[in-house]
Amino acid sequence: MKILIRSALIVSPQSPFHKKKKNVLIQNGRIEEIGDKNYSADRVIEAEGMILSAGWFDLGTYVGDPGHEHKEDLQSLCKTAAAGGFTEVAVLPNTHPTVQTKNEVSYITGLNENRLVQLHTLAAVTKDCKGEELTEMIDLNHAGAIAFSDGLKPVWHTDIFLKSLQYLQKFDGLLIDHPEDIWLNLFGQMHEGPQSTMLGLKGMPRIAEEVAVSKNLELLGYAGGRLHCAKLSTAKSLDLIRSAKKKGLKISCDVAAYQALYNDEELSDFDTNYKVNPPLREKIDQDAIIKGLKDGTIDVLVSNHVPHEDESKFLEFDQAEFGLINLQTFASQIVSLSRFVEIEELIEKVTDAPRKLLNQQPVVIDVDVKANLTLLDPAHDWIFTSESNLSKSKNSPWLGKALKGKVAAVFNNSKQWIDA
């Protein structure tokens, strides 16, 4: 089948067609032609005003499968990821059982040859993600794990953290940590500040993140290795990362895209869909994230997709689980952020940057290469409805809301998803 993408703006810095508006012909999973000719095709996508980039890569998505498939299984994850523009997703290890053996790695990745969305494994650093005993990371790396993390939990044990950095240097592995002092955040429900005081909720102070980031950077400077701090949320955390980069440490970080767009005032009516970890902070932190995106302190943007069934989410605020679904709505956040940061820079943070950190092959838009592509329509106005939601969960603050920016199509592994 021949598919023609007509008049799309190509954003691919390694491509000879970067920032050029071209027609792109795809046949049997490969890019056959790129140019100005009106190539004959079985299907034509009118892409005037749209952006064609390498397929998006989400660095750290939670899926309940195995163990909690009612939240999200691998099939539903792939569907919602494709509709959100992602052709590759790195899956967190917080499943039941934990992703800590070759069997669990192969369970996640085993069907990739038949998938549009390729799933990658972030294997556990410690057994059962408890932070107490190291997993067999060399064996897991040989089995296909692309990086190591305790996912939703921090690697809190200082000696284990240090040994992880040393151990991973044997194969240039990447340690991904969610920096959090669990004791300072104990029983916390939202960001600690005037809003939490007014709502009468136990706060999660900035220092709970910042102490962990500072400690981790000191250990990185001592042990060496490569460290990625996931889902940062405070101005000081980003300052610490900025300083560490200037010192030459091999440090990178990401933020959830929504952190730059929303703050703790969203929780004024106790909407548990905005209850996330790290929590929504204040405007000063939003501004710092925008600055970090502009100056390159923030390497990667992530969805922080954490699905939960109704019984875990629609409860009294202090009983509800942390997390929201965000794969399908991620594109609208990219478009909203483009008011402050060039959209080409934002796209780089979900295409080239995560692949480079994970030592994956770069994706280039050129003739006679496999098509791994995302087509974004920044002007598309739409409503995220229960009917259009492809996740098995519905813990989204954007359900029923009007959004701007939607993915029109994705191509990968000789397959495609095209918005009807």
C-alpha positions as CSV (number, residue, x, y, z in Angstrom):
1,M,0.0,0.0,0.0
2,K,1.3,3.4,-1.0
3,I,0.5,6.3,1.4
4,L,1.3,9.9,0.4
5,I,1.8,12.6,3.1
6,R,1.3,15.8,1.1
7,S,2.9,19.2,2.1
8,A,4.1,18.4,5.6
9,L,6.8,20.4,7.3
10,I,9.7,18.0,8.0
11,V,11.4,18.4,11.4
12,S,14.4,16.1,11.5
13,P,17.7,17.8,12.2
14,Q,19.8,14.9,10.7
15,S,17.6,14.9,7.5
16,P,18.6,16.7,4.4
17,F,14.9,17.8,4.3
18,H,14.9,19.4,7.7
19,K,12.5,22.4,8.0
20,K,11.4,21.9,4.4
21,K,7.8,21.3,3.2
22,K,7.7,18.2,1.1
23,N,5.6,15.3,-0.1
24,V,6.5,12.0,1.5
25,L,5.6,8.7,-0.1
26,I,5.6,5.6,2.1
27,Q,5.4,2.1,0.6
28,N,5.6,-1.2,2.5
29,G,6.9,0.5,5.6
30,R,9.7,2.4,3.9
31,I,10.1,6.0,2.7
32,E,10.2,5.6,-1.0
33,E,10.2,9.2,-2.2
34,I,10.6,12.7,-0.7
35,G,10.1,15.7,-2.9
36,D,7.8,18.1,-4.6
37,K,6.1,15.7,-7.1
38,N,2.5,14.7,-6.7
39,Y,3.3,11.0,-6.3
40,S,0.5,8.5,-7.0
41,A,-0.7,6.7,-3.9
42,D,-3.5,4.5,-2.6
43,R,-4.2,7.0,0.2
44,V,-3.3,10.6,0.5
45,I,-3.0,12.5,3.8
46,E,-3.4,16.3,3.3
47,A,-0.8,17.6,5.7
48,E,-0.7,21.3,5.0
49,G,0.2,23.0,8.3
50,M,1.2,19.7,9.9
51,I,4.7,18.7,11.2
52,L,6.3,15.4,10.3
53,S,9.0,14.2,12.7
54,A,10.6,11.0,13.8
55,G,8.3,8.8,15.8
56,W,7.9,10.0,19.4
57,F,9.5,8.1,22.2
58,D,8.0,8.2,25.8
59,L,10.7,7.6,28.4
60,G,8.9,5.9,31.2
61,T,5.2,4.9,31.0
62,Y,3.4,2.9,33.7
63,V,1.4,-0.2,32.5
64,G,-0.4,-2.6,34.9
65,D,0.5,-5.6,32.8
66,P,1.3,-8.1,34.2
67,G,-0.6,-8.1,37.5
68,H,-2.8,-5.1,37.2
69,E,-4.1,-5.5,33.7
70,H,-7.4,-3.8,34.6
71,K,-5.5,-0.5,34.8
72,E,-3.8,-0.9,31.4
73,D,-2.6,-3.9,29.5
74,L,0.1,-4.1,26.8
75,Q,-2.5,-4.0,24.0
76,S,-4.4,-1.0,25.3
77,L,-1.1,0.7,26.0
78,C,0.0,0.3,22.4
79,K,-3.4,1.6,21.1
80,T,-3.4,4.7,23.3
81,A,0.3,5.4,22.6
82,A,-0.2,5.2,18.8
83,A,-3.2,7.6,19.0
84,G,-1.0,9.9,21.1
85,G,1.8,10.0,18.5
86,F,4.3,7.5,20.1
87,T,5.9,4.8,18.1
88,E,8.2,3.7,21.0
89,V,7.5,3.5,24.7
90,A,9.9,2.6,27.6
91,V,7.8,0.7,30.2
92,L,8.4,1.1,33.9
93,P,9.2,-2.0,36.0
94,N,6.5,-1.6,38.7
95,T,4.4,-4.6,37.6
96,H,3.5,-7.8,39.5
97,P,5.8,-9.5,39.2
98,T,8.4,-6.8,38.9
99,V,10.4,-6.6,35.7
100,Q,13.6,-8.1,37.1
101,T,14.2,-11.3,35.2
102,K,14.8,-12.3,31.5
103,N,11.3,-13.7,31.4
104,E,9.7,-10.4,32.4
105,V,11.7,-8.5,29.9
106,S,10.7,-10.9,27.1
107,Y,7.1,-10.7,28.2
108,I,7.1,-7.0,27.5
109,T,9.1,-7.0,24.3
110,G,8.3,-10.4,22.9
111,L,5.6,-9.4,20.4
112,N,7.4,-6.3,19.1
113,E,7.9,-7.6,15.7
114,N,4.1,-7.6,15.2
115,R,3.5,-4.2,16.9
116,L,3.2,-0.7,15.5
117,V,4.3,0.7,18.9
118,Q,7.6,-0.8,20.0
119,L,7.8,-1.5,23.8
120,H,11.1,-1.2,25.6
121,T,11.9,-2.4,29.1
122,L,13.2,-0.3,31.9
123,A,14.3,-3.2,34.3
124,A,14.3,-2.8,38.0
125,V,17.4,-1.6,39.8
126,T,16.5,-3.4,43.0
127,K,14.5,-6.6,43.6
128,D,10.8,-5.8,43.7
129,C,11.8,-2.1,43.6
130,K,12.2,-2.1,47.3
131,G,15.6,-0.4,47.2
132,E,17.3,-3.2,49.3
133,E,19.0,-5.6,47.0
134,L,20.4,-5.2,43.4
135,T,19.0,-7.1,40.5
136,E,21.2,-9.0,38.0
137,M,21.5,-5.9,35.7
138,I,24.2,-7.4,33.4
139,D,21.9,-10.3,32.6
140,L,18.9,-8.0,32.2
141,N,20.9,-5.9,29.8
142,H,21.8,-8.9,27.7
143,A,18.1,-9.8,27.7
144,G,17.2,-6.5,26.2
145,A,16.6,-4.0,29.0
146,I,17.5,-0.6,27.7
147,A,18.0,1.2,31.1
148,F,17.4,0.6,34.8
149,S,15.0,2.2,37.2
150,D,12.8,1.5,40.2
151,G,10.2,3.4,38.2
152,L,7.6,5.1,40.4
153,K,9.8,4.6,43.4
154,P,13.1,6.3,44.2
155,V,16.3,4.3,44.7
156,W,16.4,5.6,48.3
157,H,19.2,3.5,49.7
158,T,22.4,5.5,49.4
159,D,24.8,2.5,49.2
160,I,22.6,0.7,46.7
161,F,22.4,3.9,44.6
162,L,26.2,4.2,44.7
163,K,26.7,0.5,43.8
164,S,24.2,0.9,41.0
165,L,26.2,3.7,39.3
166,Q,29.4,1.6,39.6
167,Y,27.8,-1.6,38.4
168,L,26.1,0.0,35.3
169,Q,29.5,1.4,34.1
170,K,30.4,-2.1,33.0
171,F,28.2,-1.7,30.0
172,D,27.6,2.1,29.9
173,G,24.1,1.6,31.4
174,L,21.8,4.4,32.4
175,L,20.4,4.7,35.9
176,I,17.0,6.5,35.8
177,D,15.8,7.7,39.2
178,H,12.7,9.4,40.5
179,P,14.2,11.7,43.1
180,E,12.2,11.8,46.2
181,D,12.8,11.6,49.9
182,I,10.0,9.3,50.9
183,W,10.1,10.3,54.6
184,L,9.7,14.0,53.9
185,N,6.8,13.2,51.6
186,L,5.2,10.8,54.0
187,F,1.4,11.1,53.9
188,G,1.7,14.1,51.6
189,Q,-1.2,14.7,49.2
190,M,-0.2,17.7,47.1
191,H,2.5,20.5,46.9
192,E,3.2,22.1,50.2
193,G,2.3,25.7,50.0
194,P,-0.5,28.2,50.6
195,Q,-2.9,26.1,48.5
196,S,-2.4,23.0,50.6
197,T,-2.9,25.0,53.8
198,M,-6.2,26.4,52.5
199,L,-7.4,23.0,51.5
200,G,-6.3,21.4,54.7
201,L,-4.1,18.7,53.0
202,K,-0.7,17.4,54.0
203,G,1.9,18.9,51.8
204,M,4.7,17.5,49.8
205,P,7.5,20.0,50.1
206,R,9.9,21.0,47.3
207,I,12.8,20.0,49.6
208,A,11.7,16.3,49.4
209,E,12.7,16.4,45.7
210,E,15.6,18.7,46.0
211,V,17.4,16.8,48.8
212,A,17.2,13.7,46.7
213,V,18.5,15.4,43.6
214,S,21.4,17.0,45.5
215,K,22.4,13.7,47.1
216,N,22.2,11.8,43.8
217,L,24.4,14.4,42.1
218,E,27.0,14.1,44.9
219,L,27.0,10.3,44.5
220,L,27.3,10.6,40.7
221,G,30.3,12.9,41.1
222,Y,31.9,10.4,43.5
223,A,31.1,7.2,41.6
224,G,30.9,8.2,38.0
225,G,28.5,6.7,35.5
226,R,25.4,8.0,33.9
227,L,22.3,9.3,35.7
228,H,18.9,10.5,34.5
229,C,16.6,12.3,37.0
230,A,13.0,11.6,36.0
231,K,10.0,13.9,36.4
232,L,11.6,16.9,38.1
233,S,9.2,19.6,39.3
234,T,11.0,22.4,41.2
235,A,13.1,25.4,40.2
236,K,15.9,24.5,42.6
237,S,16.1,20.9,41.2
238,L,16.6,22.3,37.7
239,D,19.3,24.7,39.0
240,L,21.1,21.7,40.6
241,I,21.0,19.9,37.3
242,R,22.1,23.0,35.4
243,S,25.2,23.3,37.7
244,A,26.0,19.6,37.5
245,K,26.0,19.8,33.7
246,K,28.4,22.7,33.8
247,K,30.7,20.6,36.0
248,G,30.8,17.9,33.3
249,L,28.8,15.3,35.1
250,K,26.9,12.8,32.9
251,I,23.5,13.9,34.1
252,S,20.2,14.3,32.2
253,C,16.6,14.9,33.3
254,D,13.0,15.0,32.2
255,V,9.8,16.7,33.2
256,A,6.2,15.7,32.6
257,A,4.8,18.1,29.9
258,Y,1.9,19.1,32.0
259,Q,4.1,20.4,34.8
260,A,4.9,23.5,32.8
261,L,1.3,24.2,32.1
262,Y,-0.6,23.6,35.3
263,N,-0.1,24.4,39.0
264,D,-1.5,23.5,42.4
265,E,-4.4,25.9,42.0
266,E,-6.0,23.2,39.8
267,L,-6.7,21.2,43.0
268,S,-8.9,23.9,44.5
269,D,-12.0,21.7,44.0
270,F,-10.3,18.5,45.1
271,D,-10.2,16.9,41.7
272,T,-8.2,13.7,42.2
273,N,-7.3,13.6,38.5
274,Y,-4.8,16.3,39.3
275,K,-3.2,14.3,42.1
276,V,0.1,13.3,40.7
277,N,3.6,12.6,41.9
278,P,5.6,14.8,41.8
279,P,2.8,17.2,42.6
280,L,1.8,20.2,40.6
281,R,3.8,23.0,42.0
282,E,3.5,26.8,41.9
283,K,3.9,29.3,39.1
284,I,7.6,30.0,40.0
285,D,8.3,26.3,39.2
286,Q,6.3,26.5,36.0
287,D,8.4,29.4,34.9
288,A,11.6,27.5,35.8
289,I,10.5,24.6,33.7
290,I,9.9,26.8,30.7
291,K,13.4,28.3,31.2
292,G,14.9,24.8,31.5
293,L,13.2,23.7,28.3
294,K,14.6,26.8,26.5
295,D,18.2,26.5,27.7
296,G,18.6,22.8,27.4
297,T,18.7,21.9,31.1
298,I,15.7,19.6,30.5
299,D,16.7,16.9,28.0
300,V,13.4,15.0,27.6
301,L,9.7,15.6,27.9
302,V,7.5,12.7,29.1
303,S,3.8,11.9,29.4
304,N,4.0,10.5,32.9
305,H,1.1,8.2,31.9
306,V,-0.1,6.4,35.1
307,P,-3.5,4.7,34.6
308,H,-5.8,3.8,37.5
309,E,-9.2,2.2,37.6
310,D,-12.1,4.2,39.2
311,E,-11.9,2.3,42.5
312,S,-8.3,3.7,43.0
313,K,-9.0,7.2,41.8
314,F,-12.5,8.4,42.4
315,L,-12.3,8.5,46.2
316,E,-11.7,11.1,49.0
317,F,-8.6,13.0,48.0
318,D,-6.3,11.6,50.7
319,Q,-7.4,8.0,49.7
320,A,-6.9,8.4,45.9
321,E,-3.8,7.1,44.1
322,F,-1.3,9.4,42.4
323,G,-1.3,9.6,38.6
324,L,-3.2,10.5,35.4
325,I,-3.4,9.2,31.9
326,N,-1.6,11.4,29.4
327,L,-0.5,9.5,26.2
328,Q,-3.4,10.7,24.0
329,T,-3.4,14.2,25.4
330,F,0.4,14.7,25.2
331,A,0.3,16.3,21.8
332,S,-2.0,19.1,22.9
333,Q,0.5,19.9,25.7
334,I,3.3,20.1,23.1
335,V,1.3,22.6,21.2
336,S,0.5,24.6,24.3
337,L,4.1,24.7,25.2
338,S,5.1,25.9,21.8
339,R,3.8,29.4,22.9
340,F,6.9,29.6,25.0
341,V,9.4,27.2,23.4
342,E,10.1,26.6,19.7
343,I,8.1,23.5,18.7
344,E,11.2,22.0,16.9
345,E,13.0,22.1,20.3
346,L,10.1,20.4,22.0
347,I,9.9,17.7,19.4
348,E,13.6,17.0,19.7
349,K,12.9,16.2,23.4
350,V,10.5,13.4,22.5
351,T,12.4,12.1,19.5
352,D,16.2,12.3,19.3
353,A,17.0,13.1,22.9
354,P,15.5,10.0,24.6
355,R,16.9,7.7,21.9
356,K,20.4,9.2,22.4
357,L,20.2,8.7,26.2
358,L,19.2,5.1,25.8
359,N,21.9,4.4,23.1
360,Q,19.2,3.7,20.5
361,Q,19.7,4.2,16.8
362,P,18.6,7.7,15.7
363,V,15.6,7.9,13.4
364,V,16.2,10.0,10.3
365,I,13.6,11.1,7.7
366,D,15.2,10.3,4.3
367,V,14.6,8.3,1.2
368,D,15.0,4.5,1.4
369,V,14.8,4.2,5.2
370,K,12.2,2.5,7.4
371,A,9.3,4.8,8.2
372,N,9.2,5.6,11.9
373,L,7.2,8.8,11.8
374,T,4.7,11.0,13.7
375,L,2.5,13.5,11.9
376,L,1.3,16.3,14.2
377,D,-1.5,18.7,13.4
378,P,-1.0,21.7,15.7
379,A,-4.2,23.4,14.6
380,H,-6.6,20.5,15.2
381,D,-9.3,21.4,17.7
382,W,-10.9,18.4,19.4
383,I,-12.6,17.1,22.5
384,F,-11.1,14.2,24.5
385,T,-14.2,12.1,25.2
386,S,-14.8,8.7,26.9
387,E,-15.5,7.3,23.4
388,S,-12.2,8.5,22.0
389,N,-10.2,7.5,25.0
390,L,-8.3,4.2,24.2
391,S,-6.9,3.6,27.6
392,K,-8.5,1.1,29.9
393,S,-8.5,3.8,32.6
394,K,-10.1,7.3,32.5
395,N,-8.2,9.2,35.3
396,S,-7.7,12.3,33.1
397,P,-8.5,15.9,34.0
398,W,-9.0,16.6,30.3
399,L,-11.9,14.2,29.6
400,G,-14.7,16.2,28.1
401,K,-12.4,19.2,27.6
402,A,-11.6,21.1,24.4
403,L,-8.0,20.6,23.3
404,K,-5.8,22.0,20.5
405,G,-3.2,19.9,18.8
406,K,-3.6,16.2,17.8
407,V,-1.6,13.6,16.1
408,A,-2.9,12.8,12.6
409,A,-0.9,9.6,11.9
410,V,2.0,7.4,13.0
411,F,4.1,5.0,11.0
412,N,6.4,2.3,12.3
413,N,7.4,-1.3,11.7
414,S,5.5,-1.5,8.4
415,K,2.3,-0.5,10.1
416,Q,0.4,2.7,10.5
417,W,-2.3,4.4,12.6
418,I,-4.2,7.2,10.8
419,D,-6.8,9.4,12.5
420,A,-10.1,8.7,10.9
